[in-house]
Amino acid sequence: MKKILLLAGVLVALSAGLCMAQSTEGVIDFDFKVNMHRNIPKDNEGIKAMIPEFRTSQFQLFFSAGESLFKPVEEDDDEEASNNNGVQIKMRMPLTEVYTNPADQQVIELREFMDKKYLVTDTLKASGWKLSAETKTILGYECKKATKVDTARKQTTVVWFTDKVRSSLGPDRYSSLPGTVLEVNINEGERIYIARKIDARSLKKGEIKIPSGGTPISGAAFRKMVDEQMKKMGGSGGIIIRRN
């Protein structure tokens, strides 16, 4: 009987170890929620009556033990709204693909901005995060809290990450923490990434591919270009106004 119990214990331990090993490869589904009203300039507040306050898009994060790819799920045609004055408002999320390789501290992104595609190369940066003892549970995983304040960009980011999946993994550029980021909250609800499903499975061939195409640019140069343009637009990126 002791031998049977010992064998059962070994099998349970091996099964637990196998589950942990499987968690280093799979797919995480994310919802990306944007507050479309938050940054509309005061002189354009009439737009609020023409568009929904929030827009949600779906993304997937494919990951293996050594690399990951964050990309959007294909959506239907762009959402449109218009009023009696012939003003048409077109809402769409720009293309975003982010490949990371933590071992090489490498990030390669395919980004769309102002109807142009850019191939952005950068390095993973873990500086600026302040860890907290606060925890909460997301999809059954206990997550720890980390906060970063960027005074220059007037941006406060709160993330929740777990150490039970894989280190240096997360949606978009949020892959420099000691765990897997399952939630990102920027400026108290301005933009939110939230994991809604974790599928620990073997990846198919080609599910992780390094992005290509677009005009090559460094991460610093791309961020500077975006910040300057957003100031000119009053922060209303993603909303295109056309007159019929």
HELIX and SHEET records of a PDB file:
HELIX    1   1 LYS A    2  GLN A   22  1                                  21    
HELIX    2   2 LYS A   42  ALA A   49  5                                   8    
HELIX    3   3 PRO A  102  ASP A  104  5                                   3    
HELIX    4   4 GLY A  219  MET A  233  1                                  15    
SHEET    1   A12 LYS A 130  ILE A 138  0                                        
SHEET    2   A12 TYR A 141  ASP A 150 -1                                        
SHEET    3   A12 GLN A 155  THR A 162 -1                                        
SHEET    4   A12 THR A 180  ILE A 186 -1                                        
SHEET    5   A12 ARG A 191  ALA A 200 -1                                        
SHEET    6   A12 GLY A  26  ASN A  35 -1                                        
SHEET    7   A12 PHE A  54  PHE A  63 -1                                        
SHEET    8   A12 SER A  68  PRO A  72 -1                                        
SHEET    9   A12 THR A  96  ASN A 101 -1                                        
SHEET   10   A12 GLN A 106  PHE A 113 -1                                        
SHEET   11   A12 LYS A 116  THR A 123 -1                                        
SHEET   12   A12 THR A 215  SER A 218  1                                        
SHEET    1   B 3 GLU A  79  SER A  82  0                                        
SHEET    2   B 3 VAL A  87  MET A  91 -1                                        
SHEET    3   B 3 ILE A 239  ARG A 243 -1                                        
END                                                                             
